[in-house]
Amino acid sequence: MINLTVKAILWAVAYAVVAFSVSYIFGGEPDWLFVVGSLIAGFILFGVMRPIVQNKRRKKQERAGERI
């Protein structure tokens, strides 16, 4: 569980850095509220949603393997 949390935090920081860079390149002035929001969104995406999708995919593959 700790490993998942560390990975989620690292992905969230990377997500926020990309958002900051794109905001700077296209907008000229990065908005920190957008960066913080991207940090939170990245954590939710990679810490919560990704494991749920992976578990569903794994269960679906196991069911498909049983039918063969």
Secondary structure as the mmCIF struct_conf table of DSSP 4:
data_model
#
loop_
_struct_conf.conf_type_id
_struct_conf.id
_struct_conf.beg_label_comp_id
_struct_conf.beg_label_asym_id
_struct_conf.beg_label_seq_id
_struct_conf.end_label_comp_id
_struct_conf.end_label_asym_id
_struct_conf.end_label_seq_id
HELX_RH_AL_P HELX_RH_AL_P1 ILE A 2 GLY A 27
BEND BEND1 GLY A 28 GLU A 29
HELX_RH_AL_P HELX_RH_AL_P2 TRP A 32 ILE A 44
HELX_RH_PI_P HELX_RH_PI_P1 LEU A 45 MET A 49
HELX_RH_AL_P HELX_RH_AL_P3 ARG A 50 ARG A 67
#
